[in-house]
């Protein structure tokens, strides 16, 4: 049994370790064996922490035997993305020039995972500067999607999603500024939560400057996992307070029950360009929710396209000032080509237009708040097409790049609106996973996850998966 513990959910591992039925060392050894078996093919984990994790696992077992208080993830193997600080390890962010940026302290998500008892078995790959929906870089190489080498594993948390999908850790840490949790989860057939900004504390002590304003407003940290229950457990661990992030908000993880039946806005084809397989998945999700007692109505949400366009205008506009020069100086070729595509897609804005954009953002948020008062759950695409073929953003055809950007509009709108959302699988089309995005009001991750669990219960189990 113990050699198959890598297959277990985080919930089951935590329960088994707490009861003494299994040990953290057994779970960690099983996970490390799985990493040794499949990571050479996938390259999802770019730094395996075998000795460090086994030492931590033995300590966790000793703590349990001595009757010490145990956290919600006590003894459970997890992974952390290489773009956040973990004491004693390089915060490379997939960039060769940062290979020797060794963190001297843990970032808040890492500190919270440790306080919850998690065992960090490895650090997962990201594209250079965490700025693509594809995961490869000149420093660590390319991460493969376990479903098919022809597909992107998503980005920028592609390493996290591929690792979780293949059984290399029960929960993966990721972050999401423009879809970097939700899109890899979609591409790899797992669940991924983008929490409300302010829910999970964030800060990289190794950073030389503070994050730019759009990142402060829109970038979040969150969990990926093979089950929604594990995502919920990961959120519980990661959302603990940390005084280093003054934007953290002390809001309960469970909100008041909305009026019953809960109204759901179903959006199977928001712009008339959604692939039939994606729309079919959204409608299947709607049927699952209707069977569970939700009232499901196909209706468009307000200003979705405008919100996505505003993401590009504000975020990419700010990147012209800060990130673009860094990518030009330190980025690899793929990151520079990807940057060029975003810069061409997003029109330049002067200072007045930028300030007007923030005013427009508030108006959009208000309209969505009113919409969510009527429909507390919205189900729409993660991406409007099936997962991209690998390297799509490196192609020179301008129409291809524009179509790729357009396909992510439902993904990009949500950071602008400041809403929590979860990506959850609805099945597979051949060897290609497909899923939906569930959105709720600010700090109502509980509503997102509750709906996701219902959809999950109607979906064949897709992972863990052996590389294909």
Phi and psi in degrees as a GROMACS rama.xvg file:
@    title "Ramachandran Plot"
@    xaxis  label "Phi"
@    yaxis  label "Psi"
@TYPE xy
-65.4652  -25.563  UNK-2
-76.1586  -5.83526  UNK-3
-108.774  11.0608  UNK-4
-64.5228  -22.6827  UNK-5
-61.167  -22.3113  UNK-6
-77.166  -18.7565  UNK-7
-71.0788  151.673  UNK-8
-73.4443  162.863  UNK-9
-62.0996  -39.605  UNK-10
-59.4042  -46.705  UNK-11
-69.3003  -39.4309  UNK-12
-62.7065  -46.5912  UNK-13
-60.7928  -40.8998  UNK-14
-66.4025  -44.5918  UNK-15
-65.3741  -39.9431  UNK-16
-68.7  -42.023  UNK-17
-61.9265  -39.0628  UNK-18
-80.0524  -16.3618  UNK-19
88.3219  3.4975  UNK-20
-64.9597  -34.0393  UNK-21
-135.08  167.532  UNK-22
-110.521  157.694  UNK-23
-63.3422  -37.0679  UNK-24
-61.7835  -41.5407  UNK-25
-62.499  -44.4644  UNK-26
-64.3689  -39.9696  UNK-27
-69.7711  -42.8394  UNK-28
-61.5376  -41.277  UNK-29
-61.0054  -42.6852  UNK-30
-66.5876  -41.9971  UNK-31
-64.6801  -36.0354  UNK-32
-64.6747  -40.2691  UNK-33
-64.7545  -40.6028  UNK-34
-60.4384  -45.1899  UNK-35
-61.8443  -30.9854  UNK-36
-78.5771  -39.1128  UNK-37
-116.917  -20.6559  UNK-38
-65.5324  -31.9173  UNK-39
-57.7994  -28.1167  UNK-40
-82.4789  -39.4765  UNK-41
-92.9507  -31.0003  UNK-42
52.7056  44.9616  UNK-43
-85.5569  -37.8511  UNK-44
-102.439  118.269  UNK-45
-99.2469  -7.50292  UNK-46
-142.676  108.737  UNK-47
-89.3797  127.931  UNK-48
-106.221  61.2448  UNK-49
-63.3678  -57.5054  UNK-50
-63.7338  -44.8312  UNK-51
-61.7757  -42.2457  UNK-52
-72.2423  -36.6329  UNK-53
-66.9358  -38.5247  UNK-54
-61.8397  -44.2816  UNK-55
-64.2138  -37.2607  UNK-56
-66.2325  -41.5225  UNK-57
-63.6103  -39.2768  UNK-58
-62.8286  -42.0764  UNK-59
-61.1483  -39.6692  UNK-60
-67.3815  -38.7397  UNK-61
-65.4849  -38.5949  UNK-62
-63.0604  -40.6395  UNK-63
-64.7796  -43.6201  UNK-64
-64.8675  -30.6676  UNK-65
-85.2637  -0.982491  UNK-66
80.7996  18.0363  UNK-67
-70.0944  155.358  UNK-68
-59.7944  139.98  UNK-69
-115.25  136.688  UNK-70
-78.0085  171.511  UNK-71
-65.4502  -21.7821  UNK-72
-114.257  27.747  UNK-73
-58.0447  118.001  UNK-74
82.3881  3.50449  UNK-75
-89.7858  128.866  UNK-76
-72.3273  131.614  UNK-77
-138.038  170.097  UNK-78
-123.072  159.258  UNK-79
-130.789  139.586  UNK-80
-74.3498  146.417  UNK-81
-76.0473  6.55507  UNK-82
-101.125  8.40058  UNK-83
-124.744  156.232  UNK-84
-73.0472  130.064  UNK-85
-131.45  118.867  UNK-86
-50.2631  128.721  UNK-87
87.8815  1.24844  UNK-88
-128.696  156.299  UNK-89
-77.925  130.845  UNK-90
-90.7636  80.239  UNK-91
-77.9549  -29.6583  UNK-92
51.8405  28.6122  UNK-93
71.5095  20.1108  UNK-94
-118.265  127.741  UNK-95
-57.5495  -39.6275  UNK-96
-65.9876  -15.4987  UNK-97
-104.681  12.4264  UNK-98
-64.5282  -21.4036  UNK-99
-108.741  16.6707  UNK-100
-82.9808  87.9871  UNK-101
-89.214  123.468  UNK-102
-69.8091  138.129  UNK-103
-98.0349  -8.93313  UNK-104
-153.896  163.218  UNK-105
-77.6614  143.334  UNK-106
-71.4274  163.673  UNK-107
-55.6122  -43.3662  UNK-108
-61.391  -39.2569  UNK-109
-67.8072  -45.1245  UNK-110
-59.4496  -40.5157  UNK-111
-68.4191  -40.1903  UNK-112
-61.6595  -42.8734  UNK-113
-63.3877  -44.6013  UNK-114
-62.5894  -30.1083  UNK-115
-77.3189  -5.35571  UNK-116
96.6456  2.41175  UNK-117
-65.4429  151.025  UNK-118
-108.275  115.561  UNK-119
-86.0461  111.943  UNK-120
-94.2609  -14.1503  UNK-121
-177.734  168.448  UNK-122
-115.24  132.523  UNK-123
-100.625  156.03  UNK-124
-75.9767  156.671  UNK-125
-149.029  154.313  UNK-126
-66.6636  162.82  UNK-127
-54.8478  129.097  UNK-128
62.1423  14.471  UNK-129
51.9178  48.1784  UNK-130
-131.347  41.5013  UNK-131
-149.057  162.871  UNK-132
-93.6906  25.0115  UNK-133
-138.991  153.517  UNK-134
-126.074  92.1484  UNK-135
-155.757  156.879  UNK-136
-158.22  163.264  UNK-137
-70.4546  -22.6844  UNK-138
-80.5852  -52.2915  UNK-139
-104.176  -12.3814  UNK-140
88.4333  -170.336  UNK-141
-95.6341  140.228  UNK-142
-94.4111  134.684  UNK-143
-95.0113  141.919  UNK-144
-73.196  126.468  UNK-145
-63.5951  -18.1148  UNK-146
-75.8879  -36.8402  UNK-147
-170.808  135.558  UNK-148
-66.9838  -17.5179  UNK-149
-77.5809  -15.5392  UNK-150
-102.526  147.497  UNK-151
-65.8572  143.553  UNK-152
-80.0543  4.27229  UNK-153
86.8184  173.55  UNK-154
-163.283  156.466  UNK-155
-91.6762  -9.76692  UNK-156
-87.5589  42.2484  UNK-157
-65.8665  -36.5446  UNK-158
-64.4371  -41.3833  UNK-159
-62.2717  -45.3921  UNK-160
-67.5915  -44.1639  UNK-161
-64.4531  -39.6512  UNK-162
-63.122  -47.9097  UNK-163
-62.5396  -45.1455  UNK-164
-60.3197  -34.7489  UNK-165
-92.211  2.63741  UNK-166
88.6655  19.0289  UNK-167
-96.9868  64.04  UNK-168
113.906  140.046  UNK-169
-77.4644  -31.5685  UNK-170
-134.309  140.083  UNK-171
-116.565  136.258  UNK-172
-80.5368  140.196  UNK-173
-144.111  176.962  UNK-174
-140.79  158.413  UNK-175
-143.38  112.371  UNK-176
-112.831  -40.1198  UNK-177
-136.024  38.0623  UNK-178
106.299  11.2648  UNK-179
-73.6591  -9.36725  UNK-180
-99.183  -49.6569  UNK-181
-67.3454  -39.7933  UNK-182
-71.6552  -44.0302  UNK-183
-60.9486  -38.0892  UNK-184
-59.4959  -44.9776  UNK-185
-59.8373  -47.0603  UNK-186
-69.0967  -26.7484  UNK-187
-107.036  2.30279  UNK-188
74.0126  34.8766  UNK-189
-125.881  -179.39  UNK-190
-101.004  143.754  UNK-191
-147.534  135.377  UNK-192
-111.099  127.277  UNK-193
-97.3908  104.851  UNK-194
-72.7403  168.923  UNK-195
-61.8553  136.939  UNK-196
-53.7968  132.732  UNK-197
97.4671  -10.9312  UNK-198
-76.8083  -46.8292  UNK-199
-111.41  123.533  UNK-200
-66.6892  147.469  UNK-201
-142.229  145.263  UNK-202
177.655  132.737  UNK-203
-107.826  105.647  UNK-204
-58.0981  -26.1863  UNK-205
-75.3707  -13.2092  UNK-206
-65.6632  139.907  UNK-207
-86.5506  -19.0353  UNK-208
-136.098  164.109  UNK-209
-74.5798  157.492  UNK-210
-65.5014  148.321  UNK-211
-66.2766  165.88  UNK-212
-61.741  -39.7996  UNK-213
-65.5979  -36.8434  UNK-214
-66.636  -39.8736  UNK-215
-59.5731  -35.5215  UNK-216
-86.209  -26.9768  UNK-217
-124.077  -22.9761  UNK-218
-81.52  137.371  UNK-219
-137.431  162.119  UNK-220
-108.56  144.813  UNK-221
-166.528  174.887  UNK-222
-99.8379  151.765  UNK-223
-122.516  146.117  UNK-224
-162.068  170.806  UNK-225
-83.1884  -15.6572  UNK-226
-131.451  153.464  UNK-227
-66.8594  -34.9433  UNK-228
-60.6754  -36.783  UNK-229
-70.9217  -35.3892  UNK-230
-61.402  -42.6062  UNK-231
-60.6984  -42.6448  UNK-232
-67.1515  -39.6116  UNK-233
-62.7078  -39.9818  UNK-234
-63.0624  -44.1367  UNK-235
-54.49  -42.7385  UNK-236
-71.8354  -44.3537  UNK-237
-78.0083  -21.1415  UNK-238
-85.8683  5.37447  UNK-239
-63.1486  151.569  UNK-240
-68.5033  155.294  UNK-241
-149.01  120.452  UNK-242
-66.1717  -10.5272  UNK-243
-74.6755  -13.649  UNK-244
-114.201  99.1403  UNK-245
-70.2825  -9.27513  UNK-246
-88.4543  -4.59365  UNK-247
-64.711  138.801  UNK-248
-118.714  127.802  UNK-249
-82.4781  73.2786  UNK-250
-107.108  134.29  UNK-251
-57.2389  147.318  UNK-252
-72.7586  -20.8839  UNK-253
-112.257  120.394  UNK-254
-96.7434  177.121  UNK-255
-66.3285  148.528  UNK-256
-67.9491  130.513  UNK-257
-74.3371  163.218  UNK-258
-56.3914  143.88  UNK-259
-101.932  147.727  UNK-260
-72.0301  149.165  UNK-261
-69.7622  129.513  UNK-262
-85.5103  133.2  UNK-263
-119.22  128.037  UNK-264
-93.2356  117.3  UNK-265
-98.4673  129.458  UNK-266
-128.262  78.9757  UNK-267
-74.9956  -20.7889  UNK-268
-152.011  76.7254  UNK-269
-64.6419  -27.5376  UNK-270
-127.452  9.09701  UNK-271
76.6316  14.8771  UNK-272
-126.614  16.4101  UNK-273
-82.3482  133.526  UNK-274
-61.3189  143.819  UNK-275
-56.9371  -36.4333  UNK-276
-64.4217  -34.3121  UNK-277
-72.2785  -46.7813  UNK-278
-60.3246  -39.2657  UNK-279
-61.3187  -40.3392  UNK-280
-63.6453  -38.8554  UNK-281
-66.2651  -42.5284  UNK-282
-67.7189  -35.1694  UNK-283
-64.7499  -39.4811  UNK-284
-62.3318  -40.281  UNK-285
-62.3727  -39.725  UNK-286
-66.1186  -39.4783  UNK-287
-62.3449  -42.4007  UNK-288
-67.7615  -39.5391  UNK-289
-62.68  -41.0127  UNK-290
-62.5282  -27.6727  UNK-291
-87.3072  2.51695  UNK-292
104.008  -1.45715  UNK-293
-73.4941  152.755  UNK-294
-97.0368  117.496  UNK-295
-110.602  126.609  UNK-296
-131.352  130.312  UNK-297
-78.177  113.77  UNK-298
-155.729  142.024  UNK-299
-79.4877  141.594  UNK-300
-81.6792  166.183  UNK-301
-77.6028  135.251  UNK-302
53.9884  37.8992  UNK-303
-63.5527  -47.5372  UNK-304
-63.724  -38.71  UNK-305
-64.3561  -38.1221  UNK-306
-64.6718  -41.5235  UNK-307
-64.3208  -42.9679  UNK-308
-62.0596  -37.375  UNK-309
-67.6687  -32.9356  UNK-310
-56.463  -50.6663  UNK-311
-62.358  -41.8066  UNK-312
-64.6942  -45.8704  UNK-313
-78.4971  -50.496  UNK-314
-70.1197  -51.9738  UNK-315
-67.7341  -33.6723  UNK-316
-59.456  -42.5948  UNK-317
-70.5217  -33.1693  UNK-318
-64.4435  -29.8809  UNK-319
-56.8066  -33.9296  UNK-320
-82.8648  -38.1877  UNK-321
-114.618  -60.0711  UNK-322
-73.6491  -40.0339  UNK-323
-55.8236  -46.4879  UNK-324
-60.6569  -34.6146  UNK-325
-67.317  -42.4347  UNK-326
-64.1738  -39.7391  UNK-327
-60.7888  -37.1525  UNK-328
-83.3932  -43.7025  UNK-329
-116.87  -13.3214  UNK-330
-74.1602  157.117  UNK-331
-81.6177  176.577  UNK-332
-61.644  -41.5143  UNK-333
-63.1805  -39.5132  UNK-334
-68.3813  -33.3071  UNK-335
-71.7868  -39.6748  UNK-336
-64.9946  -42.7386  UNK-337
-61.0753  -43.8447  UNK-338
-58.4067  -44.5171  UNK-339
-57.4568  -40.2598  UNK-340
-63.2527  -42.3844  UNK-341
-66.656  -40.3191  UNK-342
-64.8729  -38.6338  UNK-343
-69.1545  -34.4306  UNK-344
-72.7948  -34.0415  UNK-345
-98.9372  120.834  UNK-346
-67.8871  147.85  UNK-347
-70.9424  148.46  UNK-348
-129.102  140.23  UNK-349
-83.1674  177.048  UNK-350
-62.3503  -35.9787  UNK-351
-65.2587  -42.1306  UNK-352
-65.7015  -35.9977  UNK-353
-64.5177  -46.096  UNK-354
-64.2326  -38.7387  UNK-355
-62.3432  -36.6915  UNK-356
-61.1939  -39.1504  UNK-357
-67.8684  -34.1709  UNK-358
-65.2685  -42.0781  UNK-359
-61.8877  -38.8541  UNK-360
-57.282  -45.112  UNK-361
-63.3022  -39.5785  UNK-362
-63.0425  -40.7863  UNK-363
-63.8884  -43.1679  UNK-364
-61.0157  -38.43  UNK-365
-64.9445  -44.407  UNK-366
-62.8159  -38.5424  UNK-367
-69.3791  -36.2845  UNK-368
-60.8104  -41.8738  UNK-369
-66.9518  -39.9556  UNK-370
-63.5863  -43.9043  UNK-371
-71.0096  -19.6601  UNK-372
-66.4433  -32.3102  UNK-373
-85.4442  -40.7891  UNK-374
-124.575  90.4482  UNK-375
-64.043  -15.6864  UNK-376
-125.898  135.195  UNK-377
-124.482  131.706  UNK-378
-117.573  121.391  UNK-379
-148.756  177.747  UNK-380
-67.1437  151.836  UNK-381
-75.4341  -60.2853  UNK-382
-122.629  153.752  UNK-383
-81.648  -5.27486  UNK-384
-131.641  165.631  UNK-385
-62.7011  161.137  UNK-386
-47.9463  137.366  UNK-387
-62.0841  152.712  UNK-388
-70.8205  148.814  UNK-389
-60.1782  137.07  UNK-390
79.4355  12.1602  UNK-391
-59.1845  -36.0099  UNK-392
-73.2037  -4.36648  UNK-393
-95.4753  -1.5534  UNK-394
-78.5359  151.33  UNK-395
-89.5444  -14.5322  UNK-396
-67.6641  116.02  UNK-397
-63.3623  -35.8655  UNK-398
-64.6489  -36.1758  UNK-399
-64.4976  -44.4423  UNK-400
-65.6709  -41.8161  UNK-401
-62.0844  -43.3173  UNK-402
-63.6376  -37.4782  UNK-403
-62.7837  -46.3767  UNK-404
-63.1026  -44.2611  UNK-405
-60.0544  -35.1399  UNK-406
-67.3296  -14.4493  UNK-407
-104.026  14.738  UNK-408
-63.0456  -40.242  UNK-409
-65.8244  -29.2618  UNK-410
-70.5636  -44.9279  UNK-411
-78.69  -22.8846  UNK-412
-65.201  -34.5757  UNK-413
-67.292  -40.9385  UNK-414
-59.3742  -37.0068  UNK-415
-62.8182  -39.0989  UNK-416
-81.4452  -12.6467  UNK-417
69.6355  31.8736  UNK-418
-107.201  148.957  UNK-419
-76.7178  146.924  UNK-420
-156.114  148.899  UNK-421
-125.655  138.886  UNK-422
-97.4005  126.423  UNK-423
-135.68  138.025  UNK-424
-67.3138  150.112  UNK-425
-120.422  2.0899  UNK-426
141.913  -159.325  UNK-427
-143.362  147.966  UNK-428
-109.846  98.8604  UNK-429
65.2399  -124.181  UNK-430
-99.8309  27.7517  UNK-431
-124.276  117.89  UNK-432
-72.0452  154.918  UNK-433
-141.553  152.792  UNK-434
-159.116  -171.67  UNK-435
-132.311  164.402  UNK-436
-112.223  129.017  UNK-437
-113.051  127.735  UNK-438
-120.5  143.527  UNK-439
-140.022  -178.139  UNK-440
-71.398  167.617  UNK-441
-53.4783  131.566  UNK-442
62.6712  22.1528  UNK-443
-109.439  47.0082  UNK-444
-55.8092  -30.5317  UNK-445
-61.55  -37.7334  UNK-446
-69.5768  -41.4458  UNK-447
-57.5508  -49.3204  UNK-448
-70.8543  -34.0293  UNK-449
-63.1133  -44.231  UNK-450
-66.5182  -38.3903  UNK-451
-63.2003  -37.9378  UNK-452
-65.1411  -35.0761  UNK-453
-66.7614  -44.5276  UNK-454
-63.9955  -41.8116  UNK-455
-58.386  -39.5815  UNK-456
-65.5378  -20.4567  UNK-457
-99.1588  8.63209  UNK-458
-116.815  133.452  UNK-459
-57.7708  143.699  UNK-460
-68.8971  125.648  UNK-461
-100.815  -27.0306  UNK-462
-135.875  157.99  UNK-463
-72.7304  152.672  UNK-464
-128.128  139.977  UNK-465
-80.2628  142.722  UNK-466
-54.2021  135.145  UNK-467
